[in-house]
Amino acid sequence: MLAEMIDASPRLRSLAFDRNRGRSVARQTGVEAARGDVVLLIDDDVVAHGGLVSSHARHHTGRRSIVVVGYMPVADPTGTVSNLYAKEYENVCRRYDAGGEDAVLRNLWGGNISLSRDECLRVGLVSPGFENLYHEDTDFGLRCRNDGLRGVFDRSLKATHHHQRSTRQFLADAQSQGAGRELLLRRHPGSTKQIRSKPLGLIPPLAIRLVTSALAPLSSAPIAISIPALRVMRRIHMTAGAFEMRRSLEGP
C-alpha cells in the first residue's frame, strides 16, 4: 500500500532501517529527510483528523520558535490500561491549559507536535541514553525550552490515539518510564521528583514478580478495583526501572 501511495505522489518517501533503532532516531531521520520549513511529528498509533496539517501550519505563519502541541484523546478508554492512560493524558492537558507555554514544554507529550525544521534539527531529537526509553519527549521539550522555544497547546488540532496495551506491555512500559525518569532527573535536575527506589533494590526480582502476579488478576476486575491495583503494579515496576538505571549510572 505504501509503495502505491509513493507511486501516486512523488512527494512521499519511505525511509527504512534494518533494525529497530528507537523512536527518536526514526523521527530525527525523518526530519533530516524532510524538505519543508515546518515538520509535523505524529506517532504511529495516532490518526489525524481532517485539517490537522493545515491547522498546524497556520500556527507557524509569521511565527518562530514555537512547539505546537495538538490534542489526541484515546479512541477507546474503556479497558483498564487505556482508562488509566487516558485519565493521565487528560490531566496533562489540563496542566497545559492552566500553566501556559511553560507547562507545555516542561511536560511535553509527543505524538502530535509541530515546529520549524531548522529549530528541530538544532535542538536534536536524539538524546543519548533515551533510545527506547520513556520520557524522551519530556527531555526534548526541556531542551527546546532551554533553547528559547515556547510551547503552544491547541485542542482544536485533534487526532485520535488508538492506545492498545496489554497489562504485561503496560508494566514493561512502566519499567522503561522509571528508567527514563531517573535519566531525566540526571540531565535536568529539578525537572521531576526522584523515585525512591533504593529500598526496592534490596527486594529480589522473584519477590517483585510474585507481588505482581498476585495483583495481576485484579487488573481484569471492575474499574474501581483494577485501576488501584494497576497503579500499585506500575509503581513497583517504575521503581525497579529507576533503581536499575541508577545502578548502571553509579555502579553497585
N, C-alpha and C positions, 0 to 999 in steps of 0.2 A: 504493500500500500504506500509506504514512504517513497519507494522508487517511482511509483506512478505520479505522486504529488510533485516530486522533483522534476520529472519529465514535463509536467503541465506548467510548472512555474520555475524558470531558471534562477529566480532569486532565492529559492530554497536550497540549502546544502545540508548534507548528512555528515556528521563527524562521529567517528567510532574509535574505541580503544580496544586493545586486545585483552584487557582485564579491567576489573572494577578499580578505579583509582580514586573513588570518592566524589561526593557532590561538588565540593569546592573546585577540584581540578576540572571537572566537567564544565562547570559554569565559567571558569577562567578561560578555558579553551574556546568555548562558545563566544565569549565577549571579545577575545582576541581575533576571532574569525569574522566577527560582525563588521558591517560596513556603515551602519547608521550612526548618527550622533548620540542617540539615546538607546539604551538597552533595557529590555523588559525580561525579568527572570521569573519563570513560573515553574513550580515543581511538577513532577511527572504525574502526580495524582490530583492535580488541581485543574479544573476545567473552566476556561474563561467564559464569561457571559458576553453577549453581544455588545460591541462598542468599547470593550476593555482597552484595546490597544490605542485607539484614537483618544480615549479619555485620559489615559496615562500621558500620551504625547502632549495634550493641551496643558497639563501642569508644567511642562518643561518649556513652553513657548515664552521666550523672553526671560527665562529664569535659569539660574545656575546654582550649583552647589546644594541641590536638594536630593533627598532619597524619598521617593513617593511610595507609600505602602498602601496596597489595596486591601479589601475585606474579603475573607474566604471562609464563610461558615461551613461547618461539617454537613455533608449531604444527609446522613442518617445517624443521628446521635442517640439511637435507642439502645444499642448494646452497651454493656458496662464500660468497656475500654473506650469506645467512641464517646460515650456520655461524659466520662471524666475528662477526656481530651478536649471536648467541645466546651465544657464549663471553664476550663483553664484558659482556653483561647479567648473566650468572650471576656474573661476577667482582664486579660492583657489588653484587649480592645478598649475596655472601659478606662484602663490606665492611660492609653493613648489619648482618649477623649478628654480626660481630666488633666493630664500632665503636659500636653502640648508637644512641641517638636523635640524637646529634650527627652521626654518619656519614650518617644518612638525609637530613637537611636540607642537609648540605654537598654531597651527591651525588644530589639528588633526580632521580629518573627518573619522569616523569609517565606518565599513561596509565591508571592505576588507583589514584586517590587520593581521600581524602575529608577534609573539615574543616568547621568551622562556617561557615555562610554569612556571618554578620556579620564574622568574622575574615578570611575570604577577601576580602570587599569592602574591609575596612580596609587589608589589605596591597596588594591590587590585583593582578590577573592580567596587566595590560598594563604593560609596561616599555618606554618609548620607545627605539627603535633595534633592539629584538629582534624586531620584526614579521617573520615568515617566516625567522627565523634559528634555528639550533640553539642549545641551552643556555639557552633561555628558561625551561625547567623548573628548571635549576640556579639561575638568577637568582631565580626565585620562591622556591625553597627557602631560599636565603640570606637573602632579605628576610623570610621567615617566621621564620627563626632570629633575625634581628636584632630582630624584633618580639616575641620572647619565646615563640614557639611551639616545641613539641617534636615530634620525629619518631618514629613507631611503624611498624615493619615487621612484617607478619604474612603468612607464607607460605600460611596457610590461606585467605586472601582471594584466591582463584585466578580468573584469567581467561586466555584463550589469545590470544596475539598472532600474528595472521596476517601476519607480516612478508614482504613481497614487493617486492624492489627489483632492478632490472637493474644491471649493472655501471656503466652510464652514470649512472643515477639515484643510485647509491651514491657515485660520485665527485662529483656535483653536491652531494649532501648533505655530503660531506667539505669542500668549499669553504665551505659555509654554516657547518659546525662550526668551521672555522678562524676565520672572521669573528666568529662568536658567542663563541668562546673569547677572542679579543682584546678584545671589548667587555666580556665578563665580568671580565677582568683589570682593566680601567679602572674598572668600577663597584665591584668587590670586590677590592681589592689583596690579594694573598696567597692568594686562593681557588684559583688554579690556576697552573701553570707557564706562563711566556711561551713561545710558539712562536718559535724563532729564524728569523725569516722574511726578514730584511734581505738576506742573500746571494741568496736565491731571487728577490727583487725585481729583481735585475740580469739574471736569465735571461729572454730574450724569450719571450713566450707561445707562439710557434711551437715553441720548443725543448721547452717543457713538454708541449705536445700530442704532439710526436714521441716523447718518452720514454714517455708514457702509452700511445700507440699501439703502441709496441714491446713493452710489457709486457702489453697487453690480452689477446693470445691465451693467455697463461699463466693467465688467470682461469678458463678452462674446463678446465684441466689437473687432475690428481688433487689432492685437498685439500692434501697435503703440499707441493705446489708452488704451487698457486693462492693459498693463504692468505698466504704471504710476499709474493708478487707484488702482491696486492691491498693489503696493508699499505703497501708502498712507494708505490704509486699514490695511496693515500689520503693518505699523509703529504705528498706533493707538492702535492695539491690543498688540504689543510688549510693548509699553509704559504702557498700562494698567496692563499687566502682571508684569512688573518691579515694578510698584507702589504697587501692591498687595503684592509682595514678600518683598519689603522694609518695608511696613506697618506691615507685620507679624513678621519681624525680629526686628523692632524698636518699635513697638506699635503705636497707633494713634498719 
